[in-house]
């Protein structure tokens, strides 16, 4: 009975306590003052119990070294340390000294974090033994944005229903031509805005704009027009939504907006902005369904069709069905995977090639050899899907960027252990939460040689990555196994096309006064962010 009570959330505990008080205790309290005193004491006891649960690891996980709750809050919410600083100050010693296994608190509770290849492989390859937690924070911003049923967080038959429609869509859609055209639109805009031979631009900003336009059109046929209009209304709306998702205070303490939203007027305004964004998505879903039911053929090539169109077409062929809300949840996931993560990955790749001009030039020579084997014309060239396969070194640059500064710090949803297990010699009891810390894994000095150095040769044929592949999963920027990121190939192709175009058009370096001179300064959320990454570009033609 006690265990059942402890497993309930705070609301249910309060309800049980009040019922018990009314039925059994109130008859012994004959004055209003006594009743208030006892009631306050009971609520205080429950709150103390809740605080104790948050700040202290559960008894069955205390054999695992952990990051203290106060240290976690201080670094995450108060000091807002960058991911790299957070790793160096809090995670590194635990990762290095405990075979990459330690515990920490997050919004789901106490979680065992895993950062060694063998254990990571075990978790990701055995999805039945390690299903994703399906806890939902009803009323929270994240739950409203991503919905209650989407391809990322559900399990079993529910997940298969989403995957059945999404998988074919991603296999059929690879709009390489559109990626190239959007790249050219960006370059032409930059050159028009900056008529001289060189200019300085915030790369994070321009990558956010081009990837937003790409996912808008390639995802569901909506033009944000953010490349040509930096003040685009819908770009600003999505930026507000994206910031709302990443706010560390509400991410860590979702009950603040679940129960106390009236107390935070700024947060209320962000929810209103989300209403507008979700209304736009719902309108597009309804319009697409109507148009496709009427068999309107717009003559778009299969590979260039947007994902929403392809998913609804699969529905109409009888391959499955999703509600509007489920489709909108999947589109929100595609947004996070296709915009925020790809935007950061592109920005980071530009940064590391600015820091290492020799790597930048080697990648440029490869691109020119592939696209211009008979000499380099001074004009843009639309790369083909076949030609991207020849960009071997550029692909190494992208992979090393995703290792040293991967867009996703850890899996968004922890996994639940369905039976008592042992991970790399550490007993993990049934019903514990475990998660893969991707950043810790990629920076684990027991896994990678000199992990803080940027070295694309790690991913050369026969290089360090190949040599380590038999020992588990040492490189997992897109997760792995059956729940691998469905947009992995989409994102990698977009990165190859945009970076190839940049390399042909420009050379670039960090300005002398860059705050990123020593290292890339990032945000501190699950999805990496970057601010004020100014890069000095020089036009090649």
N, C-alpha and C positions, 0 to 999 in steps of 0.2 A: 504493500500500500504506500509506504514511504517513497519507494523508488518511482511509483507511478506519479505521485504528487510532484516529485522533483523534476520529472520529465516534462511537466506542463509549463506553458509560458506564463508570464507574470499576470496577465489578465485573468486566465483561468484559475490561477492560484488565489488571486484576490476574490474571485467569485465564490470559490469553495470556502474560503475563510469567512466571508460575510454570511454565507448560508449557515455555516456551522455556528457562527456567533449569534445569529438571529434565532436559531432553533434551540441552542443549548445554553448559551452564556448570558443572553440578554435578561433572562428571568432573575438573575442574581445581581443585576446592576439596577438599583432602584432610583438612581439619579442620572440626569443628563450628563453631568460632569464626569461620572464614572464611565458611562458608555463612551463618551468622546475619548477619554484617556485610554481605555482599553482598545478602542478602534485605532487610534493613532499608534499605539504601541504595536498592534498587530501588523499594520501596514509598514511601520518602520522596520519590524523584524523581517518582513518579506523583502523589503528594499535592501536591507543589509545582506540578506541571503543572496539576492540577485547580484549585488556588488561583489560579494565573495566569489560567486561563480565566475564572474567576468575577470576578476583579478588573480584568481588562483587556478592553476591547472587541475582538472579532475584527478581524483586519487589514482585511477588506473593509468594515468599518463605521467605521473610524477617521476617515473624512472627515466624519462627522456629529458635531456637538457632543454631549457626553454628561454625565450626572450620574455622578460618581465612585462606585464601589462603597462606599467608606468613608462618604461623605456619605449615601448611600442607607440603609445599615445604621444609621448614627447617628440619622437622622431617623425611620426606620420601626420599628426594633426597640428601640434604646436610649432615645432621647428620646421616642419615640411621639408625634411632633408631630401636631396635628390636620391634617385635609386642607387647610384654608385656610392654616395656617402653613406647611405643607410646600410648598404652591403658591407662596406669597410668597417663601420663602427659597430654594427649589431650582428651581422650574419656570418662574416668571414670565419671567425674563430669557431663558431658552432659548426659550420659546414666542414671546415678543415679537420676538426678534432673529433667529430662524431659521425664520420662516414656519411656526411651530407644529410643527417636526419636530426631534426629538432622540432620543438613545439612552439606555437605562438597563438595569440588570440586574433580573431577577425570577426566580421559581423555574423558569421554562422556559429561562432563559438570557438573552443580550443581546437586547433588543427595541427596535425603532424605534417611538417613540411619535408619534402624529399628532394634531394639534389645529388643523387648518385645514379649512374646509368643503369645498373642492374635493377635497382628498386623501381626506377622510373619505368623501365620496360615492363616489369611485372604489373604495375598499376595500369598502364595504358593498354596493354594487350589483353587484360582480363577484365573487360568491362562488366561482366556478370558478377564477378566477385567484388568489383569496385564501381558500382553505379554512381552516377552523379547525384548529389544531394538535390532534392526537389523542394526544399523549403522556400516558401514565397513570403515576401514582406508586403502584404496587401496594402495598397495605398501609398507605398513608397514610389519615388520617382522612377527608379530603375524598373520596378515591376510594371508600372504604367507604360513605360517606353517599350520594353521588350515583351510585354504581355505575359499571360499565364501559361501559354503553350507555344514553345518555339523550338527550333532544331537544336539549339545549344544546350538547354537545361533538362529536357524531358528524357525518359528512359523507356526501354522495352518497346511495346507495340506503338506507343505514342510517338517515340522517336523514329521508328521505322516508317510511320505514316508521313512524317515530314521529309525524311531522307528519300523516300520513294519518288517524291516530286522534285526535290531539289537536286538530287544527284544527276538525273538526265539533263536538267537545265544547265548545270555548270559544265557538263561534258559537251553539250551542244553549243554553248555560248563561249566564244573566245574572240572578242571583237578587236583583233590586233590592228586592223585598219583604223578603227575608231580611236584606239589609244594613240596611234601615230598622228592622226588629224588633230586630236586635242593637244598633243605635244607641240605641233606646229602653230596652233592657235596661241598657245602660251608664249612661244618664242617670238612670234610676230608682235604680240602685245608688249613684251618686255623691250623689244628693240624700238618700238614706236614710242614707248614711254621714256626710253633712255637713248636719245639719238647719238650720243658720243660713242667712242670705241670701247669704253668700259663703264661699268656702273656697279653700285652696291645695292643688294636687295635682300630682304628677309626671306630666306629659303623656306623656313617653316610655313610662312604665310602663303607663298606661291604654290607650295606642294599641297597645302590644305585646299586651296582653290581648285587646282586642276583635278585632284582626286575626288573632290566633291562633285564636280561636273561629270566625271567619269562614272562614279557609282550611281549618280542620279539618272543618267541616261542609260547606262548599261544595266542598272538594277531594275528600273521600272519606267524608263522613258520620260523622266522629268528633267527639264533643263534649269539648273540653279543659276546659270549664267554668271558664275562667280569669277571665272578667268577674266572676262572682258569688263565686268563691273565689280570692283572690289567692295562696293557698298551694296551689293545685291541684297534685297530684303530677305530672301529665303536663305542666303548664306548666313546672315546675322541671326535669323531664327534658329538655324541648325547649330550655330556656334553656341547660342544660349542653352540649347538642349544638351549639347555635348558637355558643356561645363557643368550643367546640372547633374548629369550622370556621374561625373568625376569628383564632385565635391566631397572631400575626405570626411567632413563632419557627419554628413548624412549617410555616407557609404558605411562608416563604422558604426553609427548609431541610428539605424533606420527608424526606430520608434519615435525619434524627434519629429519626423514629419507624419508618421502614422497616427500619432496621438496628440501632438502639440503643434500642428501646422499653423493653427490660428495665432501662435506666438511668434511666427517668423514671416513677416510680410514680404520680404525679398524672396523667400522660398515659394510663397504663394504665387508670386508673379512668374517665377520660372515654371510652375505647374500650368499657369495660364498659357504660357508660350508653348508648352508641350501640347496642350489642347489644340492649338492652331496647327502644329506640325502633324499630329495624329489625324486631324480632320483632313488635311491635304492628302495624306497617305490613303485614308479610307476612300476619299473621292476618286483617287487614281485607280484603286483596286476595283471599285464599282464600275468605273468607265471601261477599264480593260475587259472585265467580264462581259459587259454589254457588247462591246465592239467585236470581241472574239466569238461570242455566240452568234452574231450576225454574219460571221465568216468574211469579215472585211480583210482583204489581202493588200498590205501596203508595199509588197514587193521587196521587203528587207531580206537579205541573205540570212540563212539559218544561224550562222556563227555570229552575226551582228545583231540578232534579236536580243531584247532585254530579258533579264531573268524572270521577271514577273510574267511576261508574255509566254515564255516557254513553260512555266509552271502551270499556268491556266490552260494552255494548249494540252498539256499532259492530262489535266483534269477532264477536259472535254473528250479525250480519247478513252476515258474510263480507267486511267492508271492510278487514280486515287482522288481524294478530295480534301480540301482544307477550307475552314471557315474564313471569312474576311479577317477576323481577329487573329487567327493563326497565320494567315499570309502576312499580315502587318507585323506580327512578331518576328517572322523570318526575315522580312525586309529590314527591320531594325537591326537584327543580327548581321545581315549583309552590310548594313551601313557601318557598323562598328568594325567589321572585318575588312571591308573594302575601302573605307575612307580613313578613319583614325589611325589604323595600324599601317596601312600602305603609305599614308602621308608621312608618318614618322620615319618609316624605313627608308623612303627616298631622301628625306632630309639628312638622315644619319649617313647614308652612302655618299651624298655630296660632301658632307663634313669630313669624312675620313679620306676622301680623295683630295680634298683641299689640304688636309694635314700631310698627305703623302703624295706629292706631285709626281714621283716616279711611278706610283701605282696608277694614278690618273692617266699619265701619258701611255703606259702600257695598255690600259683598257681602251684608250682612244685609238691607238694603232690597230688594235684588234677590230674595233668597230669599222674603221676605214677599210681595212683589208677585206672585211666581209661585204660591206655595202659598196665599196668603190675599188674593186680589184684592178681596174684599168686607169686609176688615177682619180683624185678627189675633185668632183665638181663642186662649185660654190653654190650649192642649193640643197634644200631639204630633200630627203629621200624617205619614202614610206617603207619601213622594214616589213618583211613578211614573217609569218610564223616559222617557216623553214629556215630563214636566215638567223632567227634568234637562237636556234639550236647550235649554231656555230660560234656563239659568243661565250666560249668556255671560260675565259679569264674574267669577263664581266660577271658571269654567274658565280665565280669564286669570290669576287668582291661583294656581291649581294649576300652570299651565304655567310661570309665573315662578318659583314655588318649585322646580320640577324643574330649572329652569335654574340658579339661584343655589346650590341645595343639592340637586342630583340624588342619588337614592338609590344609584346605581351610579357609582363613580369612573371606571372604565375597563372595557372589555369583559373578561369573566372569562377568556376564552380568546383568546390572540393568534392572528393569521392567519399562514399560511405563504405566502411569495411564490413562485409556481410558475415565474416567468421573470424575467429582468433587466428592471427597469422604472425609470421616473423619476416620482417623486411631487413635484409642485410644484417642479420643477427640481433635486431631489435624487436622484442615482442610488441605487437599492436593488438589490443583487445577488440573484440567485435563491437560494432556500432561507433567506433571512433571515426573521426574525419581525417582524411589524408589529402594532401595536395602536392602537385609537382611545382616546385619553384624553378621556373625556366631560367631566370636570370642567375640564380645561385648555381644551378647546374652548369651554365655556360661560363661561369667565372670560377668554378671550383678548381683550385690549384692541384687537387688530386686527380683531376680529369684531364685538364688542358695544360700544355706547357706554356708558361708565361702568359696566363689568360688575359692580362690587361693590355697586351700588345696586339695591334691590328696587323694581321698577317694572312692575306688571301691564299697563300701557298698551303695553308692547312687543308684546303679543300681541293688541291690539285690531285690528279689521279695518283694513287699510292701515297698520298700525304697523310698527315696526322689524323684527319677525320676517317679516312679509309682504314687506317690501322686500328682505330678504336671501335669500329663499328661492330665487332664481334662481342664486345663486352656489355652490350646494352644500348640504350638510347642516350648518346652524349650530346646530340644536337636535335632539339625539338621545338623550334620556334613556332611551329604550327600544330603542336601536340603530335600524336601518332596513334596507330591502331585504328579500330573501327570508328573512333570519334575524332579522327584527324580533321583539321579545319577544312571544310568543304570548299572554301575559296582560295586554297593554297596556290594552285596553278594559275588562277585568275590574277592574284596579286603579284606573283613572280613574273608573269608575262608583262603586266603593266609596268613593273619596275624596269625590266629589261628594255622595253620600248622607250620609256621616258628618259632613262639614263643614257641610252645609245644616242638619242637625239641631242641631249645636252652635251655629250662628249664631242659630237661633230660640230656643234654650233659655237661652243665656248671653251676657254680654259678658265680656271678659277682658283682662288686662294682665300685664306682668312684675312680680313683687314687687320692692320697692326694693333688696333685697340680691342680686339675681340675678347669678350669675357670667356669664350670657349677655347682660348689658346692652349691651355694645359689639358683640358678634358671637356667632353661634351656634357653640358649641364642640362639635366632633364627634370621633369616633374617627379611626383612621388606616388603615382597611382598604378593600378593594375595595367592600364594601357599607357605606354610611354607618351610623354608630351615634351615639347621643346619650345622655348621662347627666345626671341631676339637672336636668331642665328643668321646674322648678316654675312653674306658672302660677296666677295669682289669678283665679278665676272668680266672677262675680256672677250670681245667678239672675234671669231675666226673668219666669219664672212657675213 
